[in-house]
Amino acid sequence: MTAQWLDGRLVDESDAVVGAPLEALRSSVPTCITTARVTAGEALHAHHHVRRLARDSAALGLGAFDESLVIDAFKQLGEAVFGIGTGVVRIEALPSHSGDGVQLHATTRPLGDESNCWAARTAPMLHPGPQAFPGAKLGHCTVYEDARAYKRSTGMNEVLLFNSAGRLVEGSVSNILVVRQDGSLTTPDIALGAVAGIALKIIQDRTSELFVSAIDRGDVESADEIIVVNAVRGARPVVHLDDKQVGSGAAGPWARRLDALLLTSAGR
């Protein structure tokens, strides 16, 4: 049996209120999620997760919810499943069964691979561009699901998604930063259709040295560093892309600096 959490209480996956009833709701309207690294019931960047889920729920028209429940879900489910250890808790905002208001549903998964250096491939599918809810992290999105399936099939840590114009947009689970040969730190414009990630937002808030820039395949291939950032993993260097070495083949100065920045931002 697997513990889950629904609107303030722990439930089992066999409970009548989860499973098919929630799937029916997911099939009727878009939902939004946030996914956190949780240790001993405490979520890394917890308040960023609260704000992101509330923002996206409002944008999707799901409405408002008691934001303290997000912290409760991390604590109750994290402790029940991982104890004092570390795992991942995913919280989804859905319409309530009555159709009036929002319900929150949380599940867990193991933390998995903690590699310090990542390998990536260029995704064979194109990023479709801006979606109906710009920047939102949706519960279900075909392009990410296809990209993640490709990532798993190739044994990669990440895949990079480009649009039809040949511009880098994002990864399947991360925002992407590119260090050019002149040392400048750049990231694609979120307006191209990427998820507005928590780690990216923290970096943008805490350094003036990150520039939004158009990044094409040539820029990626010639990069000194390629760095993937997300709220669960922090900042990870891509040291091999499409079986070719990136930069020195090890974590570069920007990757180390950004990972430290995200760790020191944990309470913010």
Secondary structure, 3 states (H helix, E strand, C coil): CCEEEECCEEEECCCCCCCHHHHHHHHHCCCEEEEEEEECCEECCHHHHHHHHHHHHHHCCCCCCCCHHHHHHHHHHHHHHHCCCEEEEEEEEEECCCCCCEEEEEEEECCCCCCCCEEEEECCCCCCCCCCCCCCCECCCHHHHHHHHHHHHHCCCEEEEECCCCEEEEECCCEEEEECCCCCEEECCHHHCCCCCHHHHHHHHHCCCEEECCCEHHHHHCCCEEEEEECCCEEEEEEEECCEECCCCCCCHHHHHHHHHHHHCCCC
